[in-house]
Structures are given as structure tokens and as C-alpha cells.
Amino acid sequence: MFNSEGSSPSLIKNQLYNLGFKATKGNYDFVYEWDEKNVSIEELIWFADKIHAALKHSNVFFQH
């Protein structure tokens, strides 16, 4: 969800692309494709922390 007082959608797109996300259509705007089938909980949390840091102060909401 974007906020008119937050970062622009193009800036958010660039931040997510830098993390390896790809744009998609449908229920989600961006997806991340894991190279491995069995990703550990620790890896998921580490990556969620990276997303959180990249989007901090941008006034957007993200779901995982």
C-alpha cells in the first residue's frame, strides 16, 4: 500500500529491484524467487530484515 506522503512508487520499485525482486501482476506487485527449495526460517527472517531496512521511512506497507 502506498501513501501520498510516502516515497514514490518508482523509488520503492528501485529499492525492491536492488534486493532481487521482480515485478508481477495479480495479487502481489513484486515477488522474490528463491534459488533454493528449502529456505531456513533464519534466512527468511534475515531477508525480511533487509526488506524492512530498505523500506524504512518510506511510509509503505509490505506483506510476506
C-alpha positions as a LaTeX table, in Angstrom:
\begin{tabular}{lrrr}
\hline
Residue & $x$ (\AA) & $y$ (\AA) & $z$ (\AA) \\
\hline
Met1 & 0.00 & 0.00 & 0.00 \\
Phe2 & 1.34 & 3.37 & $-0.95$ \\
Asn3 & 0.79 & 6.63 & 0.90 \\
Ser4 & 0.72 & 10.03 & $-0.82$ \\
Glu5 & 3.01 & 11.31 & 1.94 \\
Gly6 & 5.49 & 8.49 & 1.45 \\
Ser7 & 8.07 & 7.51 & $-1.14$ \\
Ser8 & 7.05 & 7.37 & $-4.78$ \\
Pro9 & 6.17 & 4.01 & $-6.34$ \\
Ser10 & 9.17 & 4.29 & $-8.70$ \\
Leu11 & 11.55 & 4.72 & $-5.76$ \\
Ile12 & 10.05 & 1.69 & $-4.00$ \\
Lys13 & 10.35 & $-0.30$ & $-7.24$ \\
Asn14 & 14.04 & 0.56 & $-7.47$ \\
Gln15 & 14.67 & $-0.41$ & $-3.84$ \\
Leu16 & 12.95 & $-3.77$ & $-4.31$ \\
Tyr17 & 14.72 & $-4.44$ & $-7.61$ \\
Asn18 & 18.03 & $-3.83$ & $-5.82$ \\
Leu19 & 17.06 & $-6.62$ & $-3.39$ \\
Gly20 & 16.34 & $-9.03$ & $-6.26$ \\
Phe21 & 12.56 & $-8.70$ & $-6.50$ \\
Lys22 & 10.71 & $-8.89$ & $-9.81$ \\
Ala23 & 7.54 & $-7.00$ & $-10.73$ \\
Thr24 & 4.42 & $-9.07$ & $-11.27$ \\
Lys25 & 0.71 & $-8.62$ & $-11.96$ \\
Gly26 & $-2.01$ & $-10.07$ & $-9.81$ \\
Asn27 & $-2.35$ & $-10.33$ & $-6.06$ \\
Tyr28 & 1.19 & $-9.04$ & $-5.45$ \\
Asp29 & 3.18 & $-6.20$ & $-7.01$ \\
Phe30 & 6.61 & $-7.78$ & $-6.50$ \\
Val31 & 7.89 & $-11.30$ & $-5.91$ \\
Tyr32 & 11.21 & $-12.76$ & $-4.84$ \\
Glu33 & 12.20 & $-16.09$ & $-6.35$ \\
Trp34 & 14.38 & $-18.18$ & $-4.06$ \\
Asp35 & 17.17 & $-20.21$ & $-5.65$ \\
Glu36 & 16.67 & $-23.00$ & $-3.13$ \\
Lys37 & 13.58 & $-25.04$ & $-2.37$ \\
Asn38 & 14.32 & $-25.36$ & 1.32 \\
Val39 & 14.98 & $-21.91$ & 2.75 \\
Ser40 & 15.51 & $-21.84$ & 6.50 \\
Ile41 & 13.48 & $-19.72$ & 8.89 \\
Glu42 & 16.68 & $-17.83$ & 9.76 \\
Glu43 & 17.22 & $-16.93$ & 6.09 \\
Leu44 & 13.63 & $-15.77$ & 5.76 \\
Ile45 & 13.91 & $-13.54$ & 8.83 \\
Trp46 & 17.28 & $-12.18$ & 7.66 \\
Phe47 & 15.75 & $-11.28$ & 4.29 \\
Ala48 & 12.66 & $-9.75$ & 5.91 \\
Asp49 & 15.01 & $-7.56$ & 7.98 \\
Lys50 & 16.73 & $-6.42$ & 4.74 \\
Ile51 & 13.35 & $-5.52$ & 3.21 \\
His52 & 12.36 & $-3.69$ & 6.39 \\
Ala53 & 15.60 & $-1.67$ & 6.35 \\
Ala54 & 15.23 & $-0.82$ & 2.64 \\
Leu55 & 11.65 & 0.42 & 3.08 \\
Lys56 & 12.14 & 2.17 & 6.43 \\
His57 & 10.75 & 5.73 & 6.49 \\
Ser58 & 9.07 & 5.24 & 3.09 \\
Asn59 & 5.53 & 5.03 & 4.51 \\
Val60 & 4.63 & 1.84 & 2.65 \\
Phe61 & 3.28 & $-1.43$ & 3.99 \\
Phe62 & 4.60 & $-4.79$ & 2.94 \\
Gln63 & 3.45 & $-8.34$ & 3.47 \\
His64 & 5.48 & $-11.50$ & 3.38 \\
\hline
\end{tabular}
